[in-house]
């Protein structure tokens, strides 16, 4: 009887350890970018194309890597940046852009993912997310796709872009030189940052 009980206990213990190792191999880990990001907002105008750049932005994500170090799931992601950090190098343009972005009342651009899907793309991973994007105080449903690369030190680089209609967010495309130079309605937000534990 004792031998049967000991054998059963050993099997349960072995099963428990195996289960813990399995769960540990697929543990969810919180990542962040330590407030460093490369952000570029690109647009057009009747005179020339333009860029506004920022090196500031906070991203937090809950990521699952398997025992082999492959990215298997993105269980939560949030990003925020202060629009006033975007600079073109031209004060007049920045002033008009901040007015269009309504930074006096809603200075932050944010994105929170509600759902995501991860698929392998060669040595990289294609991550498609759906969530809420807030710009100029307006919040809309948005799909954002990014390419993620897992490095040997387990840091993850994230790159991607999102085309945005200013009018969809209730923004008036800025103009300059008393309205003689007008910007296009569509802009593209490009992002590039590194996540670490």
C-alpha positions as CSV (number, residue, x, y, z in Angstrom):
1,X,0.0,0.0,0.0
2,X,2.8,2.4,0.9
3,X,4.6,1.5,-2.3
4,X,1.6,2.3,-4.4
5,X,1.1,5.6,-2.5
6,X,4.8,6.6,-2.9
7,X,4.6,5.8,-6.6
8,X,1.4,7.9,-7.0
9,X,3.0,10.8,-5.1
10,X,6.1,10.6,-7.3
11,X,3.9,10.7,-10.5
12,X,1.9,13.7,-9.1
13,X,5.2,15.5,-8.2
14,X,6.7,14.8,-11.6
15,X,3.5,16.0,-13.3
16,X,3.5,19.1,-11.2
17,X,7.1,19.9,-12.0
18,X,6.5,19.3,-15.7
19,X,3.5,21.6,-15.6
20,X,5.5,24.4,-13.9
21,X,8.3,24.1,-16.4
22,X,5.7,24.2,-19.2
23,X,4.0,27.3,-17.8
24,X,7.4,28.9,-17.2
25,X,8.5,28.2,-20.7
26,X,5.4,30.2,-21.9
27,X,5.4,32.9,-19.2
28,X,4.0,36.3,-19.9
29,X,6.6,39.0,-19.4
30,X,6.1,42.7,-19.1
31,X,8.2,44.8,-21.5
32,X,8.7,48.5,-21.9
33,X,10.8,50.9,-24.0
34,X,12.2,53.1,-21.2
35,X,10.6,56.2,-22.8
36,X,12.9,56.1,-25.8
37,X,11.3,55.9,-29.3
38,X,11.8,57.1,-32.8
39,X,8.6,58.6,-34.0
40,X,8.1,60.4,-37.4
41,X,4.9,62.0,-38.6
42,X,5.1,62.6,-42.4
43,X,2.8,64.6,-44.6
44,X,2.4,66.6,-47.7
45,X,1.7,70.2,-48.6
46,X,1.2,72.3,-51.7
47,X,4.8,73.3,-51.3
48,X,6.8,70.2,-50.2
49,X,6.6,67.1,-48.1
50,X,7.3,67.5,-44.4
51,X,8.3,65.5,-41.3
52,X,7.9,66.0,-37.6
53,X,10.1,63.9,-35.3
54,X,10.2,62.9,-31.7
55,X,12.4,60.6,-29.6
56,X,9.9,60.4,-26.7
57,X,7.2,57.9,-26.1
58,X,6.1,55.3,-23.5
59,X,5.2,51.8,-24.5
60,X,4.3,48.9,-22.2
61,X,3.5,45.4,-23.5
62,X,2.9,41.9,-22.0
63,X,4.6,39.4,-24.3
64,X,4.9,35.7,-24.3
65,X,8.0,34.0,-25.6
66,X,8.3,30.2,-25.7
67,X,11.2,28.1,-24.5
68,X,13.0,28.6,-27.9
69,X,12.7,32.3,-27.6
70,X,10.0,32.7,-30.2
71,X,7.3,35.3,-29.8
72,X,4.0,33.5,-29.5
73,X,1.6,36.1,-28.1
74,X,1.0,39.8,-27.3
75,X,-1.4,40.0,-24.5
76,X,-1.6,43.7,-23.9
77,X,-0.1,46.8,-25.3
78,X,-0.3,50.5,-24.6
79,X,1.5,53.5,-26.1
80,X,1.5,57.2,-25.2
81,X,3.5,60.2,-26.4
82,X,3.1,63.9,-25.9
83,X,2.4,65.6,-29.3
84,X,4.4,68.7,-28.2
85,X,7.6,66.5,-28.5
86,X,7.0,66.3,-32.2
87,X,9.3,68.9,-33.9
88,X,9.8,69.8,-37.6
89,X,12.6,72.3,-37.0
90,X,10.4,75.1,-38.1
91,X,8.7,77.0,-35.3
92,X,5.8,78.3,-37.4
93,X,4.9,74.9,-38.7
94,X,5.1,73.3,-35.3
95,X,2.8,76.0,-33.9
96,X,0.2,75.4,-36.5
97,X,0.5,71.6,-36.2
98,X,0.0,71.8,-32.4
99,X,-3.1,73.9,-33.0
100,X,-4.4,71.2,-35.3
101,X,-3.6,68.6,-32.8
102,X,-5.4,70.6,-30.1
103,X,-2.5,70.1,-27.7
104,X,-3.8,72.8,-25.4
105,X,-6.7,70.5,-24.4
106,X,-5.5,67.0,-25.4
107,X,-1.7,66.9,-25.6
108,X,-1.3,63.1,-25.7
109,X,-1.4,60.7,-28.6
110,X,-2.3,57.2,-27.2
111,X,-3.0,53.7,-28.5
112,X,-4.3,50.8,-26.5
113,X,-4.6,47.4,-28.1
114,X,-7.6,45.2,-27.3
115,X,-6.8,42.2,-29.5
116,X,-3.7,40.9,-31.3
117,X,-2.5,38.2,-33.6
118,X,1.1,37.0,-34.0
119,X,2.5,35.2,-37.0
120,X,6.1,34.3,-38.0
121,X,7.5,36.1,-41.0
122,X,10.9,34.6,-41.6
123,X,13.1,35.5,-38.6
124,X,10.7,38.3,-37.7
125,X,7.1,38.4,-36.4
126,X,4.1,40.1,-37.8
127,X,1.9,41.5,-35.1
128,X,-1.5,42.8,-36.0
129,X,-3.4,44.6,-33.3
130,X,-6.8,46.2,-33.0
131,X,-7.5,48.8,-30.4
132,X,-8.3,52.5,-29.6
133,X,-6.2,55.3,-31.1
134,X,-6.6,58.8,-29.5
135,X,-5.4,61.9,-31.3
136,X,-6.5,65.5,-30.7
137,X,-9.0,64.3,-28.1
138,X,-10.8,62.0,-30.5
139,X,-10.8,58.2,-30.0
140,X,-11.3,55.8,-32.9
141,X,-11.0,52.1,-33.5
142,X,-7.7,51.4,-35.3
143,X,-5.7,48.5,-36.6
144,X,-2.0,48.8,-36.3
145,X,0.5,46.3,-37.7
146,X,4.1,46.1,-36.6
147,X,7.2,44.0,-37.4
148,X,8.9,42.6,-34.3
149,X,12.3,41.1,-34.1
150,X,13.5,39.2,-31.0
151,X,17.2,39.5,-30.3
152,X,19.5,37.1,-28.4
153,X,19.4,39.3,-25.3
154,X,15.5,39.0,-25.4
155,X,15.1,42.7,-26.3
156,X,12.5,43.2,-29.0
157,X,12.6,45.9,-31.8
158,X,9.2,47.1,-33.0
159,X,8.8,48.9,-36.3
160,X,5.7,49.9,-38.3
161,X,3.6,52.7,-39.6
162,X,0.0,53.9,-39.6
163,X,-1.8,56.1,-42.2
164,X,-4.1,58.6,-40.5
165,X,-6.8,60.9,-41.8
166,X,-6.7,64.2,-39.8
167,X,-10.4,64.9,-40.6
168,X,-11.4,61.5,-39.1
169,X,-10.0,62.8,-35.8
170,X,-11.8,66.1,-36.1
171,X,-8.6,68.0,-37.1
172,X,-8.3,70.8,-39.6
173,X,-5.2,70.2,-41.8
174,X,-2.9,73.2,-40.9
175,X,-2.1,75.9,-43.5
176,X,0.7,78.4,-43.6
177,X,1.6,81.8,-45.2
178,X,-2.0,83.1,-44.7
179,X,-3.5,80.0,-46.3
180,X,-1.3,80.0,-49.4
181,X,0.4,76.7,-48.4
182,X,-1.9,73.9,-47.3
183,X,-1.1,70.5,-45.9
184,X,-2.7,67.3,-47.1
185,X,-5.3,65.6,-45.0
186,X,-3.5,62.2,-44.7
187,X,-0.4,61.8,-42.6
188,X,1.7,58.7,-41.8
189,X,2.9,57.9,-38.3
190,X,6.1,55.8,-38.4
191,X,7.5,54.2,-35.2
192,X,10.6,52.4,-34.2
193,X,11.6,51.4,-30.7
194,X,13.1,48.7,-28.6
195,X,11.3,46.8,-25.8
196,X,13.1,45.2,-22.9
197,X,12.2,43.5,-19.6
